[in-house]
Amino acid sequence: MKKIALTGGGTAGHITPNLALIPELKKRGFDIIYIGSSSGMDREIIEKRNIPFFGVTADKLRRYIDFKNFFMPANVVKGIGEAIKILKENKVNIIFSKGGYVAVPVVIAAARLRIPVISHEADFTPGLANKIATPLSKKICCNFEETLKQLGKKGVFTGCPIRKELLAGNKKKGLEFLDFKDDKPILFVTGGSLGSKYINDLIRNNIDEILKEFNIVHSCGKGKLDDKIKLEGYRQFELLTTDLPDVFAASDLVVSRAGANVIFELLALKKPNLLIPLSTRASRGDQILNANSFMKKNYSVVLLEEDQDKSPELFFKKLNELKTRKDEMIASMKNSTEINAISNICDLIEETI
């Protein structure tokens, strides 16, 4: 009677924390299935782990005018029906939801079947999916202690589950894989699993200047490679997967978006970083809150898109600040009171079941 369905998707940020839990859940005797999006990247990532995958129809609310929003309610209702069937047929008796729009129909289906749900909120403030999930969940786990105030009695500070393989990178293998011709510091640039056009353009428009000081590893996002750029000292990839731990180990500094999972991975890896959060023009501002929290703790330097747009030279000032302060940032990260999120969450799942 330990059959769990993990859910969450849309981006890798909603999937990788679930991946971190899988080895521990298996060790504790859980039978695991994954319910994700029928059309997203979820299936490919999960099936590589030999976990049974079931797709449901899911749709997100777009925070701009788009005719697709008219179809969203019907898609969610369809997804609920599909999720009910999957949960019944697989005799699931607990759900762990990592959030994101993919999780919404699954959580609602679980509530209708009276299957207990544990949800996890990664960001500083709850997103729409977890606001919907809160009344339907037994507990809501969170990454930031400050988030507890917004979650009420159901809130539990567990921390962020980090994949163990990410912490086992080999610097020598990373350097051999990248094969740079000199020993300049390595700047790892990432816009998340989907990539960031803003960060991609910022790096490519200033690439000659950056290459004077750094070798660059650029994780661009699917379909966002620029084949016209062929410069020594610049390596670009759509998405790093099996080589990611070694590349992280070889990297000296990181430029990144401020999604909750990636910043907690950087904290666990003790990598000094410059965060460029997604602006409020394209989001609810959650990444800005994440970034500011890390900046206050001296884990990160932060550059806002709006400030960069007003002052194009600001990127280099922030990059120089990162380079100058990297040792003190590493010291601050070493003094952080990290907790074992994987054990905390798995304990909570077992208590609930």
Buried (B, 14 or more C-beta within 10 A) or exposed (E): EBBBBBBBBBBBBBBBBBBBBBBBBEEEEBBBBBBBBBEBBBBEBBEEEEBEBBBBBBBBBEEEEEEEBEEBEEBBEBBBEBBBEBBEEBEBBBBBBBBBBBBBBBBBBBBEBEBBBBBBBBBBBBBBBBEBBBEBBBBBBBBBEEBBEBBEEBBBBBBBBBBEEBEEBEBEBBBEBBEBEEEBEBBBBBBBBBBBEBBBEBBBEBBEEBBEEBBBBBBBBEEBBBEEEEEEBBBBBBBBEEBBBBBBBBBBBBBBBBBBBBBBBBBBBBBBBBBBBBBBEEEBBBBBBBBBBBBEBBBBBBBBBEEBEEEEEBBEEBBEEBBEBBEEBBEBBEEEEEEBBBEBBBBBBBEBB
